[in-house]
Amino acid sequence: MMQQQMGADPLQACLQSRASEEPFPLAHLPENSSPQEEVPAGSMVGVTAMRTWIEPVVAGSQVASAFYDTALLLVVKNYYNQTNATAPSHALEDAQQKAVSNFYIIYNLVLGLSPLVSAYGLSKLGDRMHRKIPICFPLLGYLGSKTLLLLLILLGWPIEVMYGAAAFNGLTGGFTTLWAGVMALGSLGSSESRRSLRLIIIELVYGLAGFLGSMASGYLFVGFSDRYQEGTVLVGCSIACYAFCLLYSIFVLTVPKPAASSPATAKSAEEVGSQLPAHKEAAAESSQPSASSSSTPGSPSKLIIIMLFVAAILYDLAVVGAMNVLPLFLLREPLRWNAVQIGHGNAAGYVIFITSFLGVFVFSKYLRDITMVMIGVASFSAGILIMAFVRWTFLFYIARAVMLFALIPLPTIRSMLSKHVEGSSYGKVFVLLQLSLVTTGVVTSTVYNKIYQNTMNWYSGFCFILSFLVGCLSLLPLSIMAIKQRSTTGSLQILTK
């Protein structure tokens, strides 16, 4: 539970870098050769550049994930409908809601904790051996876990099999390792000056793919139910997408060379390197700490880091808690959504994903990071408060529209953290933050599901009000940090650049 803006085409960047190289020795060309005869060489360069694109993996895996999420929710719902078929009609819905909620408590616990065993090791192997390891292993886990869901549908296995599927998914790295590998390859294939745009493009592909997958998932689930068991086509499409991503990663994807995406920088670096090979890296390394120290205030840094951690944890608690009970809320009165409507609702969530990163792209030109974080927190808090009073479908989409910047805070907080620690401490700080968020997410998922079970009969939107309060509470550490910075930067400069 994020991002985008269009930037330079990776193919164009690679073509520019290779254009500065001599394509063939002149002695090997015929006398009457024309420039058009060099097209095959350009085509080879284009194919080589296309093979470094990670976007097909991002798009394919996210479409597959959207298919799977919808299928799993509806398969679990149907399973407990059949299990509780003997219950009185007035008690059937409550029994179903509690059973589905209990299932997701355990499922999310297993899915959230199991990657902690292997994520660090796989990422370390990727750094030391091959960059594709953190991509291929999680994709293999996704493929296996989704296949178990298909077998569950076809063979009538008990729903508890999905706990094993979640464990297998997590032990092979899960989304945490996969996304780290994707970001690493995206960073390798771009220069420092264009890296943010490169990563935003990847996030844009992620959001668009999730949107399209969610829109189609409901239709695929019900469209073939008269000829096949419900969910088989949707889960089959999910498996096919993951298989494509795995095969593409193994046989097509190549690891880009850092110099290939920044011709001007690479050329100047090579010239300097040829003259001063012993001093280039030392100068680069020494310049980073000096820049960091000049931009990092000495006394308030520890307090700022603590406040950023507290704000991130509180905000993540609010978001994860609300999003965990939202699917259950949609299945229950007064909405009682079907598969198609759930797919549309998930698609609305991916639109928020896109608008948030468009917001980052625009706001970052005029506003400071802390202001963007506050805008995002306010956007989510207002939207989730509206969600607590949703009684009709149109009101759900109004709430989602108000949350259009809800995904800005966490990425921006990570960016702020990187500006208050030295480069040598990035890994340690980010690992601590990620562990904090993972632990918070697992605990929050359990607590919120239990709260929902105890409050759904008298007020099903209570959890959303709770998330609103926690979201507002996350503004407190941000305000403390802004007040601390006020003495050195001025009150207006806190908000704008």
N, C-alpha and C positions, 0 to 999 in steps of 0.2 A: 502496500500500500503505500513516473513522475517526471512535459518538458519539450521544447522544440524550437527551431527556427531554421529556415533554409539557409544553407551556406554554399561554399564552393563545391563543385562536383569532384569527388576523389579521382575520377578518371581524368578530368581536365588537369588537376594538379599534377598527376603522374605524367601525363603527356608533356606538360611544360618542363618537368624536370628532365625527362629523357630527351627533349628536343635539343637541349644544350650539348648532348653527347654526339660524337661523330657516328652516324648510323652504320656506314660501311667504309672501308678503305677506298679512296677514289680510284685506285688502280684496278679495282675489281668491277668498275662500272663501264658499260659500253659507252663509246664516244657520243652516240646520238641519244643517250638516255634522257628521258624527260622527268620532271618532278613527280609525275603520276606513277612512275614505276617504283617509287619508294613507299607506296601505300601499304604493301604487305608488311613492311617493317613497322609502320604505324599501327597496323592491325594487331600485330603481335604484342606491341606495347600496351594497346588497349585491353587485350585479353589478360595480360599479366596484371594490369591494374585492377580489372574486375574481379580477379581471383582473390584479391585482398579485401574485398567488401565483406563486412560482417553483417550488413543489413539483412540479407536473406535469412540468416540464422535468427536474428532478432524478430523479424516479421513472422516467420514460420512457427517459431516456438511460442510467440504470444497469441497467434491465432489458435494454435493447439491448446494453449492454456485456457483461453476463453471458452472453447468448446468443452473442455474437461470440467471446468468449474460449474457450468450450467448443467452438464450431464450428471455430475456427482450429486448436486443438490436435489435434482428431481428423482434420481434413482433412489437416494436415501429416503426421500419423502414417500415414494411409491412403496418401498420396502416396508416402512413402518405403517403405512396404510393397510397393507395386507396382514402384517403382524397383529395389528390392533383391530382387525375386522370384526371381531366378536364384541367389541366394546359398544355401549349405547351411542347413538348418533350424536347426542349433545356432549358427550365426553370424548368423542373420537378426535376432534381437533386439538383439544388440550393434550391428550395423550401423545398425539403425533408431534406436536410442537416440543414437548419435553423430551421425547425420544430423539428427535433430530438435533435438538440443542445438546443433549448429552453426548451424542455421536461426535459432534463438532468440537466439543470440549477435549475429548481424548485425541481426536484426529489432529487438531491444531497443536496440542501439546507434543505429540510425536513428531509432527512435521516441523515444528519450531525448534525443538531441542536436538534432534538427530543430526542436523548439519554441523553442530558445534564439534562433533567428533572428528569430522573429516575435512571441513572447509579450509582450515588453516594449512593442513598438510597438502591438500591438492593445490592450493594457491602457491605454496612454497615449491612444490614440484614444477609448477608452471614457470616460476621464475628461474629455476635452476636447470630444467631439462628442456621443456618445450611449451610454448605459449598455448597450444591447443589442448593441453591436458585439462585445464579448468573448464573447458568448453565441452569436450567430448564425454568426459565422465558424467557430468550432470545430465547431459542429453540421453546417455544410456540409461541412467536412473529414471528419467522421465518416461522413456519408452517402456521400460519394464513395469513401472507402477501403473501406467495407463492401460497396459495390456491386462493387468490383473482386474481392472474394473470391467473390461470387456468380457473376460472369462466369468466374472461374477454374474453379469447379466445373462450370458448364454447358458451357464451351467447351474444357475440358481444357488450359488455359494452364499453363505451368511455375510452380512454387511461388515462384520468384524474383520474380514480379509483386508479391507481398506486400511486398517491400522498397520498391517504389514507392508502394504504398498507405500504408505507415508514414510515408514522407517527406511525402506529401500531407497526411496527418493532422496531422503535426507542424508543417508550414509554415503551416497554417491555425490554429495556436494549440494544438491538442491539449487534453488534460485540464487542464494547468496554467492556461491562459487561461480555459477554460470555468469551472473551479471558482472562480477569482478573480472572474469576473463574477457568478457565483451568489452568492458571499459579499457582494459589493458591493450587489447588489439586496436581499438579506436584511437587511443593515445599514441601508440606506436606509429600509426599511419598518418600523423599530422604534425605540423610544426607547433611550437609553443604558442605562437601568435594566433593560430587558427584552431587550436585544440578545443576551445570552448564551443565554437561553432560546429566542429566535427562531432562532438559528443551530444550537442543539442539535436543534430540531425538524427543520430541514433535513437535518442529519446523520442523524437517525433515519429519515427518509424514504429517504435514500440507502442506509442499511444494510438496511432492510426490502425495498426494491425489489431490491437485489442478491441477497438471500436467496431471494426468490420466483423471480427470473429464473434463478438457479443451480439451484433445485429442478426447474424446468420444462425446463431446457435439454437435459438428457440424454434425457428422454422425447421431446422434439421432434426430436432428432437421429436417434433410432432408430425412432420411431413411424411415420414415413412413408417409411422406406428401401425398402420393398417397392414403392412406387408412384413415388417420385422418387429422384433421385440423393441419396446421403447428404449431409446438411448443407444442402440447398437450402431446405427449409422453415425450418430454424433461422436461417439467414442472412437469408432473406426476412423473417422476423418481426423480426429486428434492424433491418433497413433500414426497415421500416414504423414501428417505434418512433422511430427517429431522424428520419424524415420528419415524424411527428406533432410531435415536439419543435421542429423547425425552423419548421413552419407556426404552431405555437402561439406561438413566440417572436416571429415577424414580425407576425402579424395579431391576436393576442389579448393577449399580455403587454404591460402598461403599466408604466412606471417609477414606483414609488411616491414620493409626496412625503414628505420627512422629518417634517413636522409632523403627518401624518395618523395616525400610529400612537401618538402620545403626547399625548392631548388636554389633560391637566393641564399638562404641561410646555409644550406649545405655547401654551396660553392665557396662562400666566404670562409666557412669553417675549415674547408679543405686547404684553402690558400694560407690561412693563419697556421693551421696545423703543420703544413709542410715547412714553415719557417721556424715556428716555435713549438715543436712537438712536446717538449717537456713541461711547458708552462701553461698550455691551454686549459687543461682540466683543473689545475690548481687555481687558476684565475677565476674559472667559472664557479668552482666550489666556494672560494673565498667571497665572491660577490653575493652569493645567496644568503649566508649568515648576516652580512653587513646590511643587506636590504631588509632582512627580517628584523634585525635588531633596531634598525632605524624606524621601522613601522610598528614595532611592538613596544608599548609603554611598559616601563619596568615594574612599577608598583601595582597597578590594577590588573595585570595580566592574569594572575591566579584567580582573582575574584571573577573576572570576565569569563574565564574558562569554566569555572564552577557554575556561574549563572547560565551559560550556554548549555551545559549538560543538563541542568535542572529544567530549563525551558524545553529542550528537546525531549526529555523523558516525559514530562507532563503532557506535552502536545501529542506525542506518540501514544500515550495512554488514552487520551481522549479520542483520537482517530481510530485506533485499533479496536477499542471497545465498541464504538458505535458501528463500525463496519462489520464486526463479527455478528451482531444481532440483526443487522439490517435485512439479510436474506430471510430470516425467520419472520420478521415483521411484515415483509411483503407477501408471504404465503398465508398470513392470518387475516381475519377480519380487521378492519373494514375493506382492505384492498383485495385480498385473495387473488393474487396474480397467477396467470398461467405461464407456460414455458416461453411463449413469444414475448409476453410483457416483461418477464425476468430478463430475457436477452436484451430488450430495449433499455431496461433500467441499468444493466451492467454497461451498456454502450454509453449511457449518459455519464457514468463514472469515468470512462476513458476520455470523454470530451473535456472533463475537468482536468484530466492529466495534461491534455494539450494546451488548454487555456492558461494553466498555471505557468507553463514554461514560456508561453508567449508573453505572459506577464513579466517573468524574469527578464526576458530579452528587452522589453520596453522599459520597465522600471529601473533596471540597472544603469540606464543612461542618465537618469535624473535623480534617483533616490539612493540613499545609503542602504546597506544590507539590513540593518536593524529595522528600518522602516518597512522594507519588503516583508520581513518576517512578521511584523505586527499586522500588516495588511492581510497576509495569509491566515494568521490566527483569527483575526476578526471575521474574515470571510467564512472560514469553517464554522466558527462558533455561531454566527448568525444563521447559517444554513441548517445546522443540525438542530437549532432551536425550532426552526420552522418544521423540520422533519418530525419533531415530537408531536405536532398537532396535525399531521397529515391524515386526512380522511378520504380524499379523492386522488385519483391518479395525477391530475394536472398540478395539484399542490406538491406532489413528490418532485416533479420536474422544476417547479419554482424553487424548492429547497436546493436541488442540485445546481440550479443556475446561480444562486447566491453563493454557493461554495466554489465558484469558478477559479479562485486563487488558493484553494485549500492545500495544494501540494507544494507551495512555494517554501514554507518554513524550514523543513528538514534539510534539503540541499543547500539552502542559504546559510543555515547554521553551520554546516560542515565547512562551507567556504569561509565563514567568519573564524572558525576555529583554526583553520590553516594560516590565518593572518596573525595569530597570537601565540604560535609556537614555532620553534625552530624547525627547519627542514628535517633534521635528524630525528625529531620526535613525532613526525606525522603518523607513521605506522602505529606507534604505541597509543597515541591519542585516539586515532580513528578506530582501532580495535577495541579500546575501552568503550567508546561511544556505541559501537555496533553491538557489543556484548550487553551493554545496558539496555539498548532498544529491544534486542531479542528477548532478554529476560522479562522486560516490561510487557512485551507483546504476549508472551506465553501466559504470564500471570493474569494479565488483563482479560485475555480471551476466556479463561476459566471463570474469573470473578463475574464478568459481565453476563456470561451465559447463565450462571446461577441466579444473578439478580433478575434477569429477564424471566426466568422460570417462575420466580416468586412474585413478579409484578405484572405479568402479561394479562392476568384476568381482570385486574382493577384498573390498570393503565399501561398499555403496551408500549407507549412512548417514553416511559420513565428513564430508560437507559440513555436516551438522546438528551434529556434534560441534564442528566449527570455528566455527559460528555461536554455539554455546553459550559457547565460550571468549571470543569477541569480545564477546558480550553481557555476560559477567561483567566483562570489561575496561572496559566503559563505566561500570561502577559506580565505578571509581577516580576519575575527575575529579569525579563527584558527591560522593564522600566528601571529597575535598580541599575542595570548595566548602563542604560542611557544617561541616568543621573550622574553616575560615576564619570562618564566621559564628558559630561557637560562642561566641567571646569577647565578642560584642556582644549576642547574644540569649539565651544559656543553652542547655544541652544538651537539655533537654526541649522547649523551645520550638522547636527545630529541627524536631522531628517532628510536633508537634501545635500547634493554634491556642489 
